[in-house]
Amino acid sequence: MTADRHGHLMSDTGAEALGPYEQALDDLLFFRPRVAESTQSVLAAAPRSVMGQTLAAYLGVLGTEEKDAAAARDSFARFRSGLDTAGLTPRERMHLAAATAWLDGDVHGAGRILGDLTIAYPRDVLALFAGHQHDFLTGDAARLRDRVGGALDAWDEDDPHQGPLLGMYAFGLEESGHYERAEEVGLAALARHPGDVWGIHSVVHTYEMRGRFTDGIRFLDARTDDWSQGSLLTVHNWWHYALYTLEAGDTARVLEIYDSALHHDDSAAVAMQLLDAAALLWRLYLAQDEQSARWARLADAWENRDDGPHYAFNDAHAVMAYVGSGRVAQAQRLVQDRERWVAAEPRGSNRAMTAEIGLPVCRALIAYGQHDHGRATDLLLPVRHRLHQFGGSHAQRDAIQRTLVEAALRAGRTELARTLLSERIQLRPICPYNWSAKARLEEQLGDPVGAAAARERAAAQRRSGDAAGGRTRAYRAGPADSHAR
């Protein structure tokens, strides 16, 4: 029985498959598009490799693609049907259980098993990576931080995989609100591997959450060659660049990035890319910048996917596209389909995510598009502190939080709007959007002096962003960049 580089025994995995397996893990950690090809190389060399088959199963679910998950479920079931688990190692049996649970829809159960795996085998990099992505997809910030943090003590400083683990830990720290520590750890990860796109992504999030969009632009500009093409995170990191640019008030540049990197004729219609495009256009929609032609192309892409109920977070972004393009009837059909599914489906993680968070959010987005701002407010208010339960990051979910602010302002709910904006400003005093919204609130309240002061605060912060420049040029993302997070 062979063993991986950390001493974990691997059943039915001969020496000829060991090299491809280690390569596949390396590709996974660094978000290289060839990870699928590397994984197939493992299975070509050792079709009955438990760890190779488990890796393939995880790849089937991590992209939140319904069709990929279905194909992985069928393939994994065929593999398991002739498998005698008695001779497997305890670690392999735990991986089999985690992958099976995830493929069967028990995402949270899979996360718990992966947590037990990490306690027993803290240097199991596949368990750490899959668990980390699980925590992101379920919005579990504490586990996103502690799953990796709890394992780091078992890793040697000179281990080549410690760098990407630090990048993962940095993201967990950031999502838990430890922004300075997250930046420190993320930069330490990049000192080991400058091309660690997850580490870059983690540092980028720390700037976003602290309103340091000028620093974010400079950071990404200085590392253009490390992140701007050729990885599974390329499009998502361009999305972050666009968010910084939007805060700086350069809408023309935002749209250049959108057209060149986020969504264009050569874009693959994968969910994690489309949701970035929807989330960016929705921020413009909230600012009454309609972008009807771009919305129409994006809505076409969502509609052509014909997704069933698989991941509620994706559903919300599909609804954004339908509402933004004026296809309210299509958005309503999606909601009705999910309502029927929830009524018929007795179990599964996505059922709870859909019923408790996804459907209220989708209904609120539709109400907002119909200018029923009071209803949109009433739907979002009860779930605003629970949005993390249907996945994503704080930065991603902010599109929905801003929808609540805008709905409250347009509904004339001035006391609520004041509370929401006070919360936002106390957390992120450097944020032109917050101060622009504050100015509109003061106008509603009949305070022109306060409105002028808030507008000037927003303008001053945007001028600071303009001084940062922004030298990176958007590019046309190719097929290798299509599966963005």
N, C-alpha and C positions, 0 to 999 in steps of 0.2 A: 504494500500500500504506500503510495507516494504521499508527500506532505508539501504544503505550500511554504512560502518563504518565512512564515511565522510559526512553522511547526505544526499546523493543523493537518491531521490525516485526511486523505481524500479517497473515497472508495471509487473503484472502477475508473480511475484517472491515471493512466500510465505516464511514463516520462515524456512521451511524445506530445501529450496534452498539457503538461505542466507549464511549459513556456507560453503557449497561447493563453492559458488561463491567467497567468500573471500579467501578460500584456493587456488582456481584457479588463482586469481590475484597474490597471494603470490608466487605460483609456476612459474607464468609468469615472475615476476620481477627477480627471482633468477635462471631462465633458467633451471628449473627442468624438466626432460623428462616426468614426470607424468602430466604435464599441460594438455595434451590432455585428459587423463583419468579424471582429476578433472573437466574439462569443460563438459565432458559427464555426470558427476554426477550432475552438475547443471541442465542440460537439462532433465535428468531422473526424477529429482524432480519437475521441472517446465518447461515442453516442450514449453510453450508460453512465457517464460521469454525473454523480449526484449534484456536485457543486456547479458544474457546467449547466445542467438543466435548471437548477435553481436560479442561477444568474440570468438565464434566458427568461425565466418566469418573471423575475423582478423587472427586467427591461420591458416586459409586456404591460406592466401596470404603472410604471413611473411617469410615463408620458401623458397619462389621463386620457388616452385614446380608446374609445369603446371597442373599436374593431381590433386593435392590437391586443387588448386584454382578452377578448373572446378567443382570438387565435392562440394566445399563450395558454389560456385555460384548457383548450382542447388538446394542445400539444403536451402540456404537463400531465393531464389526466391519462393520456396514452402512456406516457413514461411511467407513471405511478401504478398503472394497472398490472404491470408485470414485475413490480419491484418487491423484493423480499427485504423488508426494513430491519430484520433481526440482525443482519451483519453490519449494519451501518453504525457510524459513530454517533454518540449522543448529540453532538453539534450538528451533524447532517440531518438527523431526525428533527431537530428544532427548526432548521432552515426549511425542510419539507413542510412542516406544520405552518410556518409563517407564510410561505409562498402560497400554500393551499388556501389558507384563510383569506389572504388578500384577493386571490383570484375568485374566491367564492363570495366576495363582497363584504367580508368582515374585516374592514381595513383597520379598525381600532384593535381588534383581536390580534392581527398580524403585528401591530406595533408593540403590543405587550410581549409577544413571544420574542420579537427582535430585541426588546429591552432585556429580557432574561438571558438571551444569547450574549449580549454585550457584557453583562455582569459575569457570566461564566467564562467568556472568551473575549477579553477586552481588546485583543489585537486582531479580531476578526473584522477586517476592513469592509467586507461585503455587508455584514450585519450593521456596521456603523453607518455606511453610506445609505443603505436601504432604509434604516431607521430614521436617519436624518431627513431624508426626503419625505418619508411618511409623516414626520412631525410638521414639516412645511405644508404638505398637502392637507393636513387636518388642522392647521393653525395652532399647534400646541407649542407655544413659545418656551415654556419651562422645560419641556422634554427636548426641544430643539437645542437648548443650551446644555442641559445636564447629561443627555445621552452621550455626547462626545466628551464633555468636560469630565465625566466620571471615568472615562476610559484612558484619558491622556497620561495619567500617572504610570500606566503600564508600558508606555512607548518610550523608546530611546530617542535622545535628541538627534542622533545622526541617521535615524531611519528615514529613507527617502519619502515615505508616505506620511511622515508627521506634518510636513508642510500643508498638504491639502486637508488634513484633519484640523489644523489650526484655522484654515480658511472656513471650514464648516463650523468650528466652535465660534469664530468671530460672528457668523451670521446668527447663531443662537443667542450670543450675548447682545447683539443689536436688537433682535426682536424682543428681548427681555428688558430693554431699556438701558443697558450698560454701554452707552455709546462710546465713551472715551476708551474703555477697556476693549471694546470690540474693534475700534480703529487700531489700537496698539497691537492686538493679536493678529488682525488681518494684515497689517504691514509686515509683521514678523513672518507670516505665511508667504508673502510675496518676496521677502528677502531670500527665502529658500527656492521659490519657483515663481519668477516674474510672470509666467504665462498661466498661473492658476486663476482661471476665469471666475471660479466660485469665490476665491479670496478677493479678487477685484470687486466682484459683485457685493461682497460683504462690506467692504470699506465704503463703496458707493452708497449703500443703504445708511451707513452712519452719517454721511453728509446730508442725505435727504432728510433724515429724521431730525437733524439739528438746524435745518434751514441753511446749511452751508453750500448753497448751490454754486457759488463762485468757486469754492474749493473743489467741488465735485467736477466742474468743467475742467479746471486746471489738472486735476488728478487724471481724468480720462484722457485729456489731450497729451499728457506726458507719457502715457502708456498705450498709445494708439495701436501699435503693432502687436501688443499682447492680448487685446480683447476684441478688436473691431471686425474680425472676420475669422471664419473657419472653425468655430466651436458651436456646441449646442446651446450656448448662452449668448451668442453674438447678438441676436435680435433683442433679447431682454436687456442687455447692457446698453444697446442703442436707445431702448425705451427710457432707461434712466437718464441718458444724455438729453433726450427730448424733454423730460420732466424738468431738468435743470434749466433748459433753454426757455421753457414755458414760463417758469418763475421769473426769468430775466425779461420777459415780455416780448421776445422775438418770435412771434407767431410764424413769420415767413420761414425762419430757420427750422422751427418745429415741423412744419409741413414738408420741408425739404428732407428732413430725416425720415418722416413718415413714408414719403414716396420712394425714397431710396433704400431704406432698410427695413421698415416695419411691414409695409404691405404694398405690393406692386404686382405686375403681371406674372413675374416668375416666382412669386411666393408660393410655397406649399401650404395647403389649407390645413395645417395642424393646429389643434386647439390652443396650445400655449403661445403660439405666434399670434393667432387671431385675437386672443383675449388682450394681449398687449396693445394691439392696434385699436381695439374697441375702447379700452380704458383711456387711451390718449385722446381719441376723438370725443369721448364722452366729456372729458374735461373742457374741451372747446365748446361742446354742445351746452354745457352748463353756463358758459360765458356768452351764450347766444350767437356762437359762430357755427353755423349749421353744417357746412362742408357736405352738402347733399350728394355730390358725385362720389366722394370718397366713401360716404356711408353706404351708398347703393352697391358699390363694388364689394365692400366688406360684408354687407348683408347677403349678397349672392354667395359669397364663400361660406358663410355659416349655413345658409339654407342648403347648399349642395352637399354639405356633410350629412345632413339628415340624422342628427344624433338622437339616440334614445336617452333614457335617464341613466347617466353614468357618473357624472361629477357635477354637483350643484353649482360650484363656482364657475364652471364653463357655461352653464345655462344662463347665469346672470349676465355674462358678457355677450352671449348670443342675443339676449333680449335688448341689451344696449344697442346693438347693431340694428335690430329690427325697428326699435323706437326711433333711433337716429335717422334711419332711412324713410321713416313715415309708414313702415309696414306694421302698424299696430295690430292688425288682424293676425299676422304671423306670430307676433309675440304672444298674443292671447291664446293661439292654438298651442304654442309650446307650454304655456302655463296649464292649460286644460289637460294636455297629455300627461304632465307631471302630476296633476291632481288625481287623475285616474290611476296612475301607477302607484302613488302613495296609498291610495285606498285599497289597492289589491296586494301590495307587497308587504308581507308581515315583518320583515327583518332587513338587516343590512345597514352598513354605516351611511351609505348615501341616502337611504330612505330618511333617516333622521336629519341629515344635513339639508335635504330638500324640503322636508315638511316644516322644520323649525326655522330655517334661515333662508334657504333658496327661494321658496315660493313667496314669502313676504317681500323679499328684495325685488323679485321679478315683478310682482304686482305693483310695488311702489314705483319702479322705473316706468312701467306702463302708465300709471296715474300721472307721473311727472310729464311724460310725453303728451298726455291729453290735457295738460294744464290744470289738472285737479291737484293742486299743490297741497291742499289740506289733507286729502286722502294719502298722498305720498308721505307727508309728515307723520300721519297717524300710523302708517304701516312700518316706517323705519324706526320710529322712536323706541318701540319696545325691544328691538333687536340690536340697537346700535352698540351695546356693550357685549354682544354675543356674536358679532360678525366673524370673529376669528374661528368660530366653530365650523364654518364651511370652507376654510382653507385660505391660502394666500398669505401675503405679508401685510404689514401695516401700510406700507406704501401703496400696494395694490388696492387694499380695501379703502383707501382714502377717497377714491372716486365715489364710493357709496356714501361715505361720511360727508363729503362735500354736497352730495345730492340732498341729504337731509338739511344742511345749512341753507342751500338755495331754496328748497321747498318751504322751509320755515319763513324765510324772507319774503318769498312771493305770496305766501298765504297770509302775510301780515301778523304772524306769530312773533311779535317783537320781543316778548319776554323770553321765549324759548331761544330765538335767534341770538339774543344777548348772552344767554347762558352758554350756548354752543360755541360762540365766537370767543367768549372769555376763556373757556376750556382750551380752545385751540391756541389762542395767543399766549396763554401761560405756558403751554407745552412747547410752542414753537414761535417765539417772538419775532424771529426773522423768517417771514413768509409773506411775500407781497399779496398773495391771494387772501390771506386772513385779514390784512389791513384794508384791502379793497372792499371785501365784504363788510367789514366794520364801517367803512365810509357809507355804504348803502344803507346800513342799519341806522346810522346817525341821521341820515337824510329822512328816513321814515319817521324817526322820532322828533323831527323838527329841530335838529341841532346842527346848523350849517357850519359852525366853528369846529365842532367835533368831527364832522364829516371831512372838512378841509384838512384837518390835522391828520386824520387817518389816511386820506389820499396821498398826502405828502410823505407819510411814513412808507407807504407802498412804493411810491415813485423813487424815493431815496434808496430803498432796498433794490429796486430794479436797476437803478443807475450803477449800483455796486456790482450787480451781475453783468451789466454791459461792459464794465471795465475788465472783466475776466476774459473777454474776447470769445474764444471758442474756435479753435483752429482746425479741429478734426473735420474732415469732409465725409459726408455720407456716401455710401457706396451701394451698389445693387447687390443685395444678398443673394447668394447662389444656393443650390440645393443642399449643400453641406451645412447651411445655416438655418435650415427650416424648422428644426425642433427646438425652439427657444423656450426658456423658462421665464 
